[in-house]
Amino acid sequence: MSLKNDPFDANTGLGRGGCDCGAHRSQAEHDAAERAAMPEGDDLIRRPVEGAVMRALFPSDIDRRNFLRAVGASTALAAISQFFPLGTASEVFAQTAKPEKADLKIGFIPITCATPIIMAAPMGFYAKQGLNVEVVKTAGWAVIRDKTINKEYDAAHMLSPMPIAITLGAGSNPIPYTMPAVENINGQAITLAMKHKDKRDPKDWKGFKFAVPFDYSMHNYLLRYYLAEAGLDPDQDVQIRAVPPPEMVANLRADNIDGFLAPDPVNQRAVFDGVGFIHLLSKEIWDGHPCCAFAASRDFVTSMPNTYGALIKGIIEATAFATKAENRKAIAEAIAPTNYLNQPVTVVEQVLTGTFADGLGNVKTVPNRIDFSPFPYESFAVWIMTQMKRWGQIKGEVDYAGVAKQVFLATDAKKLMAEAGLTPPESSSKSFSVMGKPFDASKPEEYLASFKIKKAA
């Protein structure tokens, strides 16, 4: 036989055209042609593990395609799974595969809520996962949102309500977003200007001007909740406006606002500069509430699963490190510099250690003033949506449970928390109370109807 007409190379086992059938210039071209020829709807077969198994069982392209056309992808996978553990194989593949993209940009706002995302860069948690991550200090939340949507950032530090708002199209076009990890719990406070140190009763705050970081923020919802419980209508009796956290202290000093419900270290910086005092820690409104989060588009999660997995693993391992009190001073030194928080180390330390001056001559010790727990409870998402609806940010029927499950990726968090040495909760939902009022995530509309002060429908 003349080798000239033989489509196969005995040394390589590949076709002389560069693939295993000899008809294409490369194996990549062969695979692309095979994918294009597959029956409609057989996307599952195109995945790396499943595709490899199918090629092993049916070396002939014709036999493989005929089999798929005859039984369909779902039946084929069910049959194969009986004697080959595709789930286990896929998991192993995901753990060993290299990130599709190693050089990443993550936007963040310079606040202590972003501690795990920030510290993972200088302290090597991203590098450990084979990633080269540039954490980019950003001016405000709207900029964070827009740059992430436009893919200038691969992922971002966001306020925990933001991925929900983006998914629902509140304040922007609807785009499926995910929140696989909470960055911090607690970590906020109501700070007032020093001239109001004798006005500690919120009933006396009528006419006050307050700042919050963003309309779609826990800060906005907790401040509104606190004011409404005191009998003040947040839309009628006070003014609330969005101000980027780095600008809040300057606005307080200039007497443009009377106070703010802000993330730290903004509150502590106001005390440090002598322009404000801490009226109330947010944990006194709801102890253990979510604050900020790590967020990414659904497209990023699905198109780069290995990169996504490595990134989340790095962040959750950083979170596990941050949960330990003995590490907090080292973390403060790592994230205080100009390119991160741009704050005196002592300010950041007071926040992270929970031993702090309140601006009224007292030194307080509250170890969990800020804490780090990455699990995205779906009941948190449901509560957030009740407040979005309460204040008119979303209207009509809301699929509370469906959206919560879609955006807050509890399953991913459980697996990665266990790998990082943390103990994940058994349930993706938890009960809690806000200012003494219990919340039942299974009855969001009843909860919403129970409030006297809310935006008219």
Secondary structure, DSSP 8 states (H G I E B T S, - for coil): --GGG--B-TTT-SBTTSSSSSSSSSHHHHHHHHHHHS-TT-GGGGSHHHHHHHHHH--SHHHHHHHHHHH-HHHHHHHHHTTS-HHHHHHHHHHHS--S--EEEEEE-SSGGGHHHHHTTTTTHHHHTT-EEEEEE-S-HHHHHHHHHTTSSSEEEEETTHHHHHHHTSSS----EEEEEE--EE-EEEEEEGGGTT--SGGG-TT-EEEES-SSSHHHHHHHHHHHHTT--TTTTSEEEE--HHHHHHHHHTTS-SEEEEETTHHHHHHHTTSEEEEEEGGGTSTT-B-EEEEEEHHHHHH-HHHHHHHHHHHHHHHHHHTSGGGHHHHHHHH-STTTT---HHHHHHHHHSEEE-SSS-EEE-TTSEE------HHHHHHHHHHHHHTTSS-S---HHHHHHHHB-HHHHHHHHHHTT----SSS---EEETTEEE-TT-HHHHHHT-SS----
